Each structure stands twice: as C-alpha cells, then as structure tokens.
C-alpha cells in the first residue's frame, strides 16, 4: 500500500512553503537474485519545503525531511536537511 499527500500553505499566508507526506508498507517481496523472502516493510516520510519565488531569496530551496520506517525487526529514523541555491549565468 502506498499513500501520498502534497499540501501548499498559500491559504495560511505562507506562499513559499509546502509539505509532502508519504507512507508505504507491504510484505511478500523477494530478493530478485536469490528469491529469498524479505520481511514486512513500512516507511513514512514527512518533507517540509521552503522555496521563495520572488525577492532576495528567489532561487533558494530549503528541504527538511524526517523518515521513520522498519524492515522486519530493524527500525529506521532519519533526519535530512538539504539546501540548494540556483545561480543563473
């Protein structure tokens, strides 16, 4: 099962902000080379983006993501922060 939701925050007077929520889970997958069964897997990601379209910060893109998941008995929790800046020449 896979689910995703994308929301822009324009209605809250935050036109440069958006967030994305993804969730996926499943079982019964196999390793292609060996045919071995993989354990049940689950992952949820929440991403918050700031991307101004005008002003002094135009071209900046700040993305913050939190991931929470599991593969069998293994748990995954991860934070990521990515900063991009477009330079036109």
PyMOL Python script that loads the backbone (N, CA, C, O; Angstrom):
from pymol import cmd

cmd.read_pdbstr("""\
ATOM      1  N   UNK A   1       0.839  -1.166   0.000  1.00  0.00           N
ATOM      2  CA  UNK A   1       0.000   0.000   0.000  1.00  0.00           C
ATOM      3  C   UNK A   1       0.894   1.241   0.000  1.00  0.00           C
ATOM      4  O   UNK A   1       1.898   1.290   0.710  1.00  0.00           O
ATOM      5  N   UNK A   2       0.528   2.226  -0.787  1.00  0.00           N
ATOM      6  CA  UNK A   2       1.274   3.479  -0.866  1.00  0.00           C
ATOM      7  C   UNK A   2       0.301   4.640  -0.835  1.00  0.00           C
ATOM      8  O   UNK A   2      -0.723   4.615  -1.518  1.00  0.00           O
ATOM      9  N   UNK A   3       0.619   5.672  -0.039  1.00  0.00           N
ATOM     10  CA  UNK A   3      -0.220   6.854   0.069  1.00  0.00           C
ATOM     11  C   UNK A   3       0.666   8.087   0.055  1.00  0.00           C
ATOM     12  O   UNK A   3       1.756   8.073   0.626  1.00  0.00           O
ATOM     13  N   UNK A   4       0.211   9.152  -0.591  1.00  0.00           N
ATOM     14  CA  UNK A   4       0.959  10.407  -0.548  1.00  0.00           C
ATOM     15  C   UNK A   4      -0.014  11.577  -0.538  1.00  0.00           C
ATOM     16  O   UNK A   4      -1.090  11.518  -1.134  1.00  0.00           O
ATOM     17  N   UNK A   5       0.390  12.649   0.156  1.00  0.00           N
ATOM     18  CA  UNK A   5      -0.393  13.885   0.237  1.00  0.00           C
ATOM     19  C   UNK A   5       0.565  15.052   0.055  1.00  0.00           C
ATOM     20  O   UNK A   5       1.623  15.093   0.683  1.00  0.00           O
ATOM     21  N   UNK A   6       0.204  15.988  -0.789  1.00  0.00           N
ATOM     22  CA  UNK A   6       1.017  17.169  -1.024  1.00  0.00           C
ATOM     23  C   UNK A   6       0.154  18.390  -0.712  1.00  0.00           C
ATOM     24  O   UNK A   6      -0.958  18.523  -1.222  1.00  0.00           O
ATOM     25  N   UNK A   7       0.678  19.276   0.130  1.00  0.00           N
ATOM     26  CA  UNK A   7      -0.074  20.463   0.530  1.00  0.00           C
ATOM     27  C   UNK A   7       0.785  21.705   0.369  1.00  0.00           C
ATOM     28  O   UNK A   7       1.941  21.730   0.793  1.00  0.00           O
ATOM     29  N   UNK A   8       0.220  22.729  -0.241  1.00  0.00           N
ATOM     30  CA  UNK A   8       0.850  24.056  -0.281  1.00  0.00           C
ATOM     31  C   UNK A   8       0.202  24.876   0.830  1.00  0.00           C
ATOM     32  O   UNK A   8      -0.972  24.679   1.145  1.00  0.00           O
ATOM     33  N   UNK A   9       0.954  25.786   1.418  1.00  0.00           N
ATOM     34  CA  UNK A   9       0.453  26.543   2.553  1.00  0.00           C
ATOM     35  C   UNK A   9       0.070  27.974   2.186  1.00  0.00           C
ATOM     36  O   UNK A   9       0.101  28.866   3.033  1.00  0.00           O
ATOM     37  N   UNK A  10      -0.293  28.192   0.919  1.00  0.00           N
ATOM     38  CA  UNK A  10      -0.699  29.517   0.451  1.00  0.00           C
ATOM     39  C   UNK A  10      -1.884  30.072   1.254  1.00  0.00           C
ATOM     40  O   UNK A  10      -1.916  31.263   1.564  1.00  0.00           O
ATOM     41  N   UNK A  11      -2.848  29.223   1.588  1.00  0.00           N
ATOM     42  CA  UNK A  11      -4.052  29.669   2.305  1.00  0.00           C
ATOM     43  C   UNK A  11      -3.741  30.142   3.720  1.00  0.00           C
ATOM     44  O   UNK A  11      -4.587  30.779   4.348  1.00  0.00           O
ATOM     45  N   UNK A  12      -2.566  29.853   4.232  1.00  0.00           N
ATOM     46  CA  UNK A  12      -2.159  30.265   5.567  1.00  0.00           C
ATOM     47  C   UNK A  12      -1.140  31.411   5.510  1.00  0.00           C
ATOM     48  O   UNK A  12      -0.385  31.627   6.458  1.00  0.00           O
ATOM     49  N   UNK A  13      -1.129  32.142   4.387  1.00  0.00           N
ATOM     50  CA  UNK A  13      -0.223  33.273   4.161  1.00  0.00           C
ATOM     51  C   UNK A  13       1.241  32.834   4.184  1.00  0.00           C
ATOM     52  O   UNK A  13       2.114  33.599   4.593  1.00  0.00           O
ATOM     53  N   UNK A  14       1.507  31.601   3.743  1.00  0.00           N
ATOM     54  CA  UNK A  14       2.865  31.070   3.636  1.00  0.00           C
ATOM     55  C   UNK A  14       3.078  30.555   2.207  1.00  0.00           C
ATOM     56  O   UNK A  14       3.196  29.347   2.003  1.00  0.00           O
ATOM     57  N   UNK A  15       3.127  31.457   1.214  1.00  0.00           N
ATOM     58  CA  UNK A  15       3.143  31.020  -0.183  1.00  0.00           C
ATOM     59  C   UNK A  15       4.400  30.268  -0.613  1.00  0.00           C
ATOM     60  O   UNK A  15       4.371  29.582  -1.634  1.00  0.00           O
ATOM     61  N   UNK A  16       5.484  30.370   0.118  1.00  0.00           N
ATOM     62  CA  UNK A  16       6.725  29.702  -0.275  1.00  0.00           C
ATOM     63  C   UNK A  16       6.904  28.353   0.404  1.00  0.00           C
ATOM     64  O   UNK A  16       7.916  27.684   0.197  1.00  0.00           O
ATOM     65  N   UNK A  17       5.935  27.949   1.207  1.00  0.00           N
ATOM     66  CA  UNK A  17       6.051  26.724   1.997  1.00  0.00           C
ATOM     67  C   UNK A  17       5.115  25.629   1.478  1.00  0.00           C
ATOM     68  O   UNK A  17       4.013  25.911   1.008  1.00  0.00           O
ATOM     69  N   UNK A  18       5.567  24.389   1.570  1.00  0.00           N
ATOM     70  CA  UNK A  18       4.727  23.235   1.242  1.00  0.00           C
ATOM     71  C   UNK A  18       5.231  22.037   2.041  1.00  0.00           C
ATOM     72  O   UNK A  18       6.352  22.038   2.549  1.00  0.00           O
ATOM     73  N   UNK A  19       4.388  21.020   2.141  1.00  0.00           N
ATOM     74  CA  UNK A  19       4.860  19.780   2.747  1.00  0.00           C
ATOM     75  C   UNK A  19       4.263  18.586   2.033  1.00  0.00           C
ATOM     76  O   UNK A  19       3.190  18.649   1.433  1.00  0.00           O
ATOM     77  N   UNK A  20       5.008  17.494   2.125  1.00  0.00           N
ATOM     78  CA  UNK A  20       4.618  16.252   1.471  1.00  0.00           C
ATOM     79  C   UNK A  20       4.678  15.149   2.515  1.00  0.00           C
ATOM     80  O   UNK A  20       5.639  15.068   3.280  1.00  0.00           O
ATOM     81  N   UNK A  21       3.664  14.303   2.552  1.00  0.00           N
ATOM     82  CA  UNK A  21       3.628  13.157   3.445  1.00  0.00           C
ATOM     83  C   UNK A  21       3.488  11.898   2.595  1.00  0.00           C
ATOM     84  O   UNK A  21       2.550  11.778   1.807  1.00  0.00           O
ATOM     85  N   UNK A  22       4.420  10.963   2.756  1.00  0.00           N
ATOM     86  CA  UNK A  22       4.382   9.679   2.048  1.00  0.00           C
ATOM     87  C   UNK A  22       4.302   8.560   3.077  1.00  0.00           C
ATOM     88  O   UNK A  22       4.914   8.638   4.142  1.00  0.00           O
ATOM     89  N   UNK A  23       3.551   7.533   2.754  1.00  0.00           N
ATOM     90  CA  UNK A  23       3.516   6.335   3.593  1.00  0.00           C
ATOM     91  C   UNK A  23       3.444   5.118   2.670  1.00  0.00           C
ATOM     92  O   UNK A  23       2.670   5.089   1.714  1.00  0.00           O
ATOM     93  N   UNK A  24       4.260   4.123   2.976  1.00  0.00           N
ATOM     94  CA  UNK A  24       4.237   2.878   2.203  1.00  0.00           C
ATOM     95  C   UNK A  24       4.476   1.712   3.155  1.00  0.00           C
ATOM     96  O   UNK A  24       5.246   1.824   4.108  1.00  0.00           O
ATOM     97  N   UNK A  25       3.810   0.597   2.886  1.00  0.00           N
ATOM     98  CA  UNK A  25       4.058  -0.616   3.656  1.00  0.00           C
ATOM     99  C   UNK A  25       3.675  -1.825   2.819  1.00  0.00           C
ATOM    100  O   UNK A  25       2.846  -1.742   1.913  1.00  0.00           O
ATOM    101  N   UNK A  26       4.296  -2.940   3.142  1.00  0.00           N
ATOM    102  CA  UNK A  26       3.992  -4.145   2.388  1.00  0.00           C
ATOM    103  C   UNK A  26       4.736  -5.348   2.910  1.00  0.00           C
ATOM    104  O   UNK A  26       5.597  -5.243   3.784  1.00  0.00           O
ATOM    105  N   UNK A  27       4.392  -6.486   2.362  1.00  0.00           N
ATOM    106  CA  UNK A  27       5.056  -7.734   2.712  1.00  0.00           C
ATOM    107  C   UNK A  27       4.997  -8.672   1.517  1.00  0.00           C
ATOM    108  O   UNK A  27       4.243  -8.439   0.573  1.00  0.00           O
ATOM    109  N   UNK A  28       5.790  -9.725   1.560  1.00  0.00           N
ATOM    110  CA  UNK A  28       5.787 -10.707   0.490  1.00  0.00           C
ATOM    111  C   UNK A  28       6.761 -10.397  -0.637  1.00  0.00           C
ATOM    112  O   UNK A  28       6.735 -11.074  -1.665  1.00  0.00           O
ATOM    113  N   UNK A  29       7.623  -9.389  -0.474  1.00  0.00           N
ATOM    114  CA  UNK A  29       8.620  -9.083  -1.510  1.00  0.00           C
ATOM    115  C   UNK A  29       9.742 -10.113  -1.466  1.00  0.00           C
ATOM    116  O   UNK A  29       9.999 -10.731  -0.433  1.00  0.00           O
ATOM    117  N   UNK A  30      10.402 -10.283  -2.606  1.00  0.00           N
ATOM    118  CA  UNK A  30      11.505 -11.249  -2.699  1.00  0.00           C
ATOM    119  C   UNK A  30      12.738 -10.585  -3.281  1.00  0.00           C
ATOM    120  O   UNK A  30      12.638  -9.645  -4.070  1.00  0.00           O
ATOM    121  N   UNK A  31      13.907 -11.083  -2.883  1.00  0.00           N
ATOM    122  CA  UNK A  31      15.175 -10.635  -3.449  1.00  0.00           C
ATOM    123  C   UNK A  31      15.272 -11.206  -4.858  1.00  0.00           C
ATOM    124  O   UNK A  31      15.208 -12.425  -5.013  1.00  0.00           O
ATOM    125  N   UNK A  32      15.425 -10.374  -5.902  1.00  0.00           N
ATOM    126  CA  UNK A  32      15.411 -10.870  -7.278  1.00  0.00           C
ATOM    127  C   UNK A  32      16.450 -11.958  -7.579  1.00  0.00           C
ATOM    128  O   UNK A  32      16.126 -12.942  -8.244  1.00  0.00           O
ATOM    129  N   UNK A  33      17.678 -11.802  -7.109  1.00  0.00           N
ATOM    130  CA  UNK A  33      18.737 -12.769  -7.441  1.00  0.00           C
ATOM    131  C   UNK A  33      18.569 -14.108  -6.748  1.00  0.00           C
ATOM    132  O   UNK A  33      18.828 -15.154  -7.345  1.00  0.00           O
ATOM    133  N   UNK A  34      18.134 -14.087  -5.478  1.00  0.00           N
ATOM    134  CA  UNK A  34      18.096 -15.329  -4.696  1.00  0.00           C
ATOM    135  C   UNK A  34      16.692 -15.892  -4.512  1.00  0.00           C
ATOM    136  O   UNK A  34      16.534 -17.085  -4.255  1.00  0.00           O
ATOM    137  N   UNK A  35      15.677 -15.049  -4.642  1.00  0.00           N
ATOM    138  CA  UNK A  35      14.311 -15.491  -4.405  1.00  0.00           C
ATOM    139  C   UNK A  35      13.955 -15.544  -2.924  1.00  0.00           C
ATOM    140  O   UNK A  35      12.857 -15.969  -2.566  1.00  0.00           O
ATOM    141  N   UNK A  36      14.872 -15.116  -2.063  1.00  0.00           N
ATOM    142  CA  UNK A  36      14.619 -15.132  -0.624  1.00  0.00           C
ATOM    143  C   UNK A  36      13.530 -14.118  -0.260  1.00  0.00           C
ATOM    144  O   UNK A  36      13.432 -13.050  -0.866  1.00  0.00           O
ATOM    145  N   UNK A  37      12.728 -14.465   0.724  1.00  0.00           N
ATOM    146  CA  UNK A  37      11.669 -13.569   1.194  1.00  0.00           C
ATOM    147  C   UNK A  37      12.265 -12.416   1.986  1.00  0.00           C
ATOM    148  O   UNK A  37      13.205 -12.598   2.761  1.00  0.00           O
ATOM    149  N   UNK A  38      11.711 -11.234   1.782  1.00  0.00           N
ATOM    150  CA  UNK A  38      12.073 -10.070   2.588  1.00  0.00           C
ATOM    151  C   UNK A  38      11.044  -9.909   3.694  1.00  0.00           C
ATOM    152  O   UNK A  38       9.880 -10.259   3.501  1.00  0.00           O
ATOM    153  N   UNK A  39      11.451  -9.382   4.861  1.00  0.00           N
ATOM    154  CA  UNK A  39      10.467  -9.180   5.934  1.00  0.00           C
ATOM    155  C   UNK A  39       9.514  -8.029   5.603  1.00  0.00           C
ATOM    156  O   UNK A  39       9.738  -7.258   4.670  1.00  0.00           O
ATOM    157  N   UNK A  40       8.465  -7.940   6.384  1.00  0.00           N
ATOM    158  CA  UNK A  40       7.493  -6.852   6.239  1.00  0.00           C
ATOM    159  C   UNK A  40       8.217  -5.506   6.349  1.00  0.00           C
ATOM    160  O   UNK A  40       9.107  -5.338   7.183  1.00  0.00           O
ATOM    161  N   UNK A  41       7.827  -4.554   5.502  1.00  0.00           N
ATOM    162  CA  UNK A  41       8.480  -3.241   5.472  1.00  0.00           C
ATOM    163  C   UNK A  41       7.435  -2.142   5.594  1.00  0.00           C
ATOM    164  O   UNK A  41       6.301  -2.281   5.136  1.00  0.00           O
ATOM    165  N   UNK A  42       7.853  -1.029   6.236  1.00  0.00           N
ATOM    166  CA  UNK A  42       6.988   0.131   6.399  1.00  0.00           C
ATOM    167  C   UNK A  42       7.867   1.376   6.407  1.00  0.00           C
ATOM    168  O   UNK A  42       8.957   1.359   6.979  1.00  0.00           O
ATOM    169  N   UNK A  43       7.399   2.468   5.771  1.00  0.00           N
ATOM    170  CA  UNK A  43       8.122   3.731   5.805  1.00  0.00           C
ATOM    171  C   UNK A  43       7.149   4.895   5.697  1.00  0.00           C
ATOM    172  O   UNK A  43       6.212   4.873   4.899  1.00  0.00           O
ATOM    173  N   UNK A  44       7.394   5.915   6.521  1.00  0.00           N
ATOM    174  CA  UNK A  44       6.639   7.158   6.480  1.00  0.00           C
ATOM    175  C   UNK A  44       7.634   8.305   6.398  1.00  0.00           C
ATOM    176  O   UNK A  44       8.563   8.373   7.202  1.00  0.00           O
ATOM    177  N   UNK A  45       7.454   9.210   5.437  1.00  0.00           N
ATOM    178  CA  UNK A  45       8.335  10.366   5.251  1.00  0.00           C
ATOM    179  C   UNK A  45       7.498  11.636   5.301  1.00  0.00           C
ATOM    180  O   UNK A  45       6.422  11.713   4.709  1.00  0.00           O
ATOM    181  N   UNK A  46       8.015  12.634   6.022  1.00  0.00           N
ATOM    182  CA  UNK A  46       7.404  13.957   6.055  1.00  0.00           C
ATOM    183  C   UNK A  46       8.462  14.954   5.600  1.00  0.00           C
ATOM    184  O   UNK A  46       9.530  15.051   6.204  1.00  0.00           O
ATOM    185  N   UNK A  47       8.163  15.696   4.529  1.00  0.00           N
ATOM    186  CA  UNK A  47       9.095  16.673   3.978  1.00  0.00           C
ATOM    187  C   UNK A  47       8.471  18.056   4.028  1.00  0.00           C
ATOM    188  O   UNK A  47       7.323  18.242   3.624  1.00  0.00           O
ATOM    189  N   UNK A  48       9.228  19.025   4.525  1.00  0.00           N
ATOM    190  CA  UNK A  48       8.804  20.423   4.578  1.00  0.00           C
ATOM    191  C   UNK A  48       9.745  21.217   3.679  1.00  0.00           C
ATOM    192  O   UNK A  48      10.962  21.180   3.861  1.00  0.00           O
ATOM    193  N   UNK A  49       9.180  21.935   2.708  1.00  0.00           N
ATOM    194  CA  UNK A  49       9.973  22.704   1.738  1.00  0.00           C
ATOM    195  C   UNK A  49       9.696  24.186   1.860  1.00  0.00           C
ATOM    196  O   UNK A  49       8.560  24.616   2.056  1.00  0.00           O
ATOM    197  N   UNK A  50      10.776  24.966   1.738  1.00  0.00           N
ATOM    198  CA  UNK A  50      10.677  26.428   1.656  1.00  0.00           C
ATOM    199  C   UNK A  50      11.355  26.826   0.354  1.00  0.00           C
ATOM    200  O   UNK A  50      12.553  26.608   0.174  1.00  0.00           O
ATOM    201  N   UNK A  51      10.572  27.417  -0.561  1.00  0.00           N
ATOM    202  CA  UNK A  51      11.079  27.755  -1.897  1.00  0.00           C
ATOM    203  C   UNK A  51      10.475  29.071  -2.370  1.00  0.00           C
ATOM    204  O   UNK A  51       9.447  29.072  -3.047  1.00  0.00           O
ATOM    205  N   UNK A  52      11.117  30.216  -2.012  1.00  0.00           N
ATOM    206  CA  UNK A  52      10.579  31.510  -2.422  1.00  0.00           C
ATOM    207  C   UNK A  52      10.639  31.700  -3.936  1.00  0.00           C
ATOM    208  O   UNK A  52      11.575  31.241  -4.590  1.00  0.00           O
ATOM    209  N   UNK A  53       9.640  32.374  -4.481  1.00  0.00           N
ATOM    210  CA  UNK A  53       9.583  32.593  -5.937  1.00  0.00           C
ATOM    211  C   UNK A  53       9.864  34.035  -6.321  1.00  0.00           C
ATOM    212  O   UNK A  53       9.845  34.379  -7.503  1.00  0.00           O
ATOM    213  N   UNK A  54      10.128  34.891  -5.319  1.00  0.00           N
ATOM    214  CA  UNK A  54      10.471  36.281  -5.605  1.00  0.00           C
ATOM    215  C   UNK A  54      11.264  36.838  -4.430  1.00  0.00           C
ATOM    216  O   UNK A  54      11.365  36.210  -3.376  1.00  0.00           O
ATOM    217  N   UNK A  55      11.823  38.025  -4.631  1.00  0.00           N
ATOM    218  CA  UNK A  55      12.575  38.681  -3.566  1.00  0.00           C
ATOM    219  C   UNK A  55      14.030  38.256  -3.528  1.00  0.00           C
ATOM    220  O   UNK A  55      14.519  37.590  -4.441  1.00  0.00           O
ATOM    221  N   UNK A  56      14.724  38.650  -2.457  1.00  0.00           N
ATOM    222  CA  UNK A  56      16.158  38.383  -2.329  1.00  0.00           C
ATOM    223  C   UNK A  56      16.491  36.904  -2.220  1.00  0.00           C
ATOM    224  O   UNK A  56      17.598  36.494  -2.572  1.00  0.00           O
ATOM    225  N   UNK A  57      15.561  36.103  -1.743  1.00  0.00           N
ATOM    226  CA  UNK A  57      15.816  34.669  -1.568  1.00  0.00           C
ATOM    227  C   UNK A  57      15.345  33.818  -2.750  1.00  0.00           C
ATOM    228  O   UNK A  57      15.376  32.589  -2.680  1.00  0.00           O
ATOM    229  N   UNK A  58      14.912  34.465  -3.827  1.00  0.00           N
ATOM    230  CA  UNK A  58      14.489  33.701  -5.005  1.00  0.00           C
ATOM    231  C   UNK A  58      15.656  32.831  -5.479  1.00  0.00           C
ATOM    232  O   UNK A  58      16.787  33.304  -5.582  1.00  0.00           O
ATOM    233  N   UNK A  59      15.379  31.583  -5.760  1.00  0.00           N
ATOM    234  CA  UNK A  59      16.413  30.637  -6.174  1.00  0.00           C
ATOM    235  C   UNK A  59      16.858  29.727  -5.043  1.00  0.00           C
ATOM    236  O   UNK A  59      17.549  28.736  -5.281  1.00  0.00           O
ATOM    237  N   UNK A  60      16.468  30.051  -3.808  1.00  0.00           N
ATOM    238  CA  UNK A  60      16.784  29.226  -2.643  1.00  0.00           C
ATOM    239  C   UNK A  60      15.758  28.110  -2.519  1.00  0.00           C
ATOM    240  O   UNK A  60      14.578  28.314  -2.802  1.00  0.00           O
ATOM    241  N   UNK A  61      16.200  26.944  -2.100  1.00  0.00           N
ATOM    242  CA  UNK A  61      15.285  25.837  -1.835  1.00  0.00           C
ATOM    243  C   UNK A  61      15.794  25.098  -0.623  1.00  0.00           C
ATOM    244  O   UNK A  61      16.834  24.444  -0.691  1.00  0.00           O
ATOM    245  N   UNK A  62      15.081  25.189   0.489  1.00  0.00           N
ATOM    246  CA  UNK A  62      15.417  24.501   1.727  1.00  0.00           C
ATOM    247  C   UNK A  62      14.425  23.359   1.906  1.00  0.00           C
ATOM    248  O   UNK A  62      13.212  23.571   1.885  1.00  0.00           O
ATOM    249  N   UNK A  63      14.942  22.159   2.081  1.00  0.00           N
ATOM    250  CA  UNK A  63      14.100  20.984   2.243  1.00  0.00           C
ATOM    251  C   UNK A  63      14.507  20.255   3.522  1.00  0.00           C
ATOM    252  O   UNK A  63      15.683  19.956   3.725  1.00  0.00           O
ATOM    253  N   UNK A  64      13.528  19.971   4.383  1.00  0.00           N
ATOM    254  CA  UNK A  64      13.770  19.241   5.626  1.00  0.00           C
ATOM    255  C   UNK A  64      12.903  17.992   5.622  1.00  0.00           C
ATOM    256  O   UNK A  64      11.695  18.076   5.397  1.00  0.00           O
ATOM    257  N   UNK A  65      13.512  16.828   5.872  1.00  0.00           N
ATOM    258  CA  UNK A  65      12.764  15.570   5.804  1.00  0.00           C
ATOM    259  C   UNK A  65      13.027  14.716   7.037  1.00  0.00           C
ATOM    260  O   UNK A  65      14.155  14.603   7.517  1.00  0.00           O
ATOM    261  N   UNK A  66      11.941  14.116   7.532  1.00  0.00           N
ATOM    262  CA  UNK A  66      12.035  13.124   8.604  1.00  0.00           C
ATOM    263  C   UNK A  66      11.487  11.818   8.046  1.00  0.00           C
ATOM    264  O   UNK A  66      10.404  11.791   7.462  1.00  0.00           O
ATOM    265  N   UNK A  67      12.236  10.740   8.228  1.00  0.00           N
ATOM    266  CA  UNK A  67      11.803   9.420   7.768  1.00  0.00           C
ATOM    267  C   UNK A  67      11.728   8.479   8.963  1.00  0.00           C
ATOM    268  O   UNK A  67      12.605   8.489   9.827  1.00  0.00           O
ATOM    269  N   UNK A  68      10.687   7.677   9.006  1.00  0.00           N
ATOM    270  CA  UNK A  68      10.512   6.677  10.053  1.00  0.00           C
ATOM    271  C   UNK A  68      10.064   5.397   9.365  1.00  0.00           C
ATOM    272  O   UNK A  68       9.074   5.394   8.633  1.00  0.00           O
ATOM    273  N   UNK A  69      10.791   4.310   9.599  1.00  0.00           N
ATOM    274  CA  UNK A  69      10.421   3.078   8.922  1.00  0.00           C
ATOM    275  C   UNK A  69      10.937   1.850   9.632  1.00  0.00           C
ATOM    276  O   UNK A  69      11.618   1.941  10.654  1.00  0.00           O
ATOM    277  N   UNK A  70      10.604   0.701   9.080  1.00  0.00           N
ATOM    278  CA  UNK A  70      11.086  -0.561   9.618  1.00  0.00           C
ATOM    279  C   UNK A  70      11.180  -1.582   8.486  1.00  0.00           C
ATOM    280  O   UNK A  70      10.436  -1.537   7.506  1.00  0.00           O
ATOM    281  N   UNK A  71      12.120  -2.496   8.664  1.00  0.00           N
ATOM    282  CA  UNK A  71      12.274  -3.650   7.768  1.00  0.00           C
ATOM    283  C   UNK A  71      12.452  -4.838   8.687  1.00  0.00           C
ATOM    284  O   UNK A  71      13.540  -5.073   9.214  1.00  0.00           O
ATOM    285  N   UNK A  72      11.369  -5.593   8.880  1.00  0.00           N
ATOM    286  CA  UNK A  72      11.398  -6.664   9.865  1.00  0.00           C
ATOM    287  C   UNK A  72      11.576  -6.068  11.254  1.00  0.00           C
ATOM    288  O   UNK A  72      10.789  -5.221  11.676  1.00  0.00           O
ATOM    289  N   UNK A  73      12.620  -6.513  11.971  1.00  0.00           N
ATOM    290  CA  UNK A  73      12.892  -6.015  13.322  1.00  0.00           C
ATOM    291  C   UNK A  73      13.788  -4.783  13.331  1.00  0.00           C
ATOM    292  O   UNK A  73      14.040  -4.226  14.399  1.00  0.00           O
ATOM    293  N   UNK A  74      14.273  -4.344  12.180  1.00  0.00           N
ATOM    294  CA  UNK A  74      15.156  -3.175  12.103  1.00  0.00           C
ATOM    295  C   UNK A  74      14.317  -1.905  12.000  1.00  0.00           C
ATOM    296  O   UNK A  74      13.372  -1.832  11.214  1.00  0.00           O
ATOM    297  N   UNK A  75      14.674  -0.916  12.798  1.00  0.00           N
ATOM    298  CA  UNK A  75      13.968   0.368  12.761  1.00  0.00           C
ATOM    299  C   UNK A  75      14.866   1.435  12.162  1.00  0.00           C
ATOM    300  O   UNK A  75      16.078   1.434  12.379  1.00  0.00           O
ATOM    301  N   UNK A  76      14.266   2.341  11.409  1.00  0.00           N
ATOM    302  CA  UNK A  76      14.982   3.434  10.765  1.00  0.00           C
ATOM    303  C   UNK A  76      14.341   4.743  11.181  1.00  0.00           C
ATOM    304  O   UNK A  76      13.126   4.910  11.072  1.00  0.00           O
ATOM    305  N   UNK A  77      15.151   5.662  11.653  1.00  0.00           N
ATOM    306  CA  UNK A  77      14.718   7.037  11.900  1.00  0.00           C
ATOM    307  C   UNK A  77      15.823   7.920  11.342  1.00  0.00           C
ATOM    308  O   UNK A  77      16.997   7.726  11.655  1.00  0.00           O
ATOM    309  N   UNK A  78      15.449   8.880  10.525  1.00  0.00           N
ATOM    310  CA  UNK A  78      16.460   9.681   9.853  1.00  0.00           C
ATOM    311  C   UNK A  78      15.963  11.098   9.622  1.00  0.00           C
ATOM    312  O   UNK A  78      14.810  11.309   9.244  1.00  0.00           O
ATOM    313  N   UNK A  79      16.848  12.071   9.854  1.00  0.00           N
ATOM    314  CA  UNK A  79      16.588  13.475   9.530  1.00  0.00           C
ATOM    315  C   UNK A  79      17.507  13.873   8.396  1.00  0.00           C
ATOM    316  O   UNK A  79      18.671  13.474   8.373  1.00  0.00           O
ATOM    317  N   UNK A  80      16.995  14.661   7.446  1.00  0.00           N
ATOM    318  CA  UNK A  80      17.811  15.204   6.361  1.00  0.00           C
ATOM    319  C   UNK A  80      17.454  16.672   6.167  1.00  0.00           C
ATOM    320  O   UNK A  80      16.285  17.055   6.208  1.00  0.00           O
ATOM    321  N   UNK A  81      18.483  17.482   5.956  1.00  0.00           N
ATOM    322  CA  UNK A  81      18.294  18.882   5.612  1.00  0.00           C
ATOM    323  C   UNK A  81      19.096  19.131   4.344  1.00  0.00           C
ATOM    324  O   UNK A  81      20.294  18.852   4.298  1.00  0.00           O
ATOM    325  N   UNK A  82      18.434  19.657   3.310  1.00  0.00           N
ATOM    326  CA  UNK A  82      19.089  19.932   2.037  1.00  0.00           C
ATOM    327  C   UNK A  82      18.868  21.394   1.690  1.00  0.00           C
ATOM    328  O   UNK A  82      17.749  21.903   1.763  1.00  0.00           O
ATOM    329  N   UNK A  83      19.951  22.061   1.313  1.00  0.00           N
ATOM    330  CA  UNK A  83      19.876  23.462   0.923  1.00  0.00           C
ATOM    331  C   UNK A  83      20.424  23.591  -0.491  1.00  0.00           C
ATOM    332  O   UNK A  83      21.574  23.236  -0.751  1.00  0.00           O
ATOM    333  N   UNK A  84      19.607  24.095  -1.397  1.00  0.00           N
ATOM    334  CA  UNK A  84      20.005  24.338  -2.789  1.00  0.00           C
ATOM    335  C   UNK A  84      19.860  25.828  -3.082  1.00  0.00           C
ATOM    336  O   UNK A  84      18.999  26.503  -2.518  1.00  0.00           O
ATOM    337  N   UNK A  85      20.701  26.321  -3.958  1.00  0.00           N
ATOM    338  CA  UNK A  85      20.564  27.704  -4.408  1.00  0.00           C
ATOM    339  C   UNK A  85      20.890  27.763  -5.896  1.00  0.00           C
ATOM    340  O   UNK A  85      21.972  27.364  -6.326  1.00  0.00           O
ATOM    341  N   UNK A  86      19.947  28.262  -6.664  1.00  0.00           N
ATOM    342  CA  UNK A  86      20.113  28.361  -8.120  1.00  0.00           C
ATOM    343  C   UNK A  86      20.874  29.627  -8.468  1.00  0.00           C
ATOM    344  O   UNK A  86      20.525  30.726  -8.037  1.00  0.00           O
ATOM    345  N   UNK A  87      21.915  29.445  -9.254  1.00  0.00           N
ATOM    346  CA  UNK A  87      22.700  30.587  -9.740  1.00  0.00           C
ATOM    347  C   UNK A  87      22.545  30.647 -11.245  1.00  0.00           C
ATOM    348  O   UNK A  87      22.915  29.711 -11.953  1.00  0.00           O
ATOM    349  N   UNK A  88      21.998  31.745 -11.731  1.00  0.00           N
ATOM    350  CA  UNK A  88      21.800  31.901 -13.177  1.00  0.00           C
ATOM    351  C   UNK A  88      23.004  32.607 -13.780  1.00  0.00           C
ATOM    352  O   UNK A  88      23.454  33.635 -13.275  1.00  0.00           O
ATOM    353  N   UNK A  89      23.523  32.038 -14.875  1.00  0.00           N
ATOM    354  CA  UNK A  89      24.584  32.726 -15.601  1.00  0.00           C
ATOM    355  C   UNK A  89      24.441  32.532 -17.053  1.00  0.00           C
ATOM    356  O   UNK A  89      25.251  33.043 -17.827  1.00  0.00           O
TER     357      UNK A  89
END
""", "prot")
cmd.dss("prot")
cmd.show_as("cartoon", "prot")
cmd.util.cbc("prot")
cmd.orient("prot")
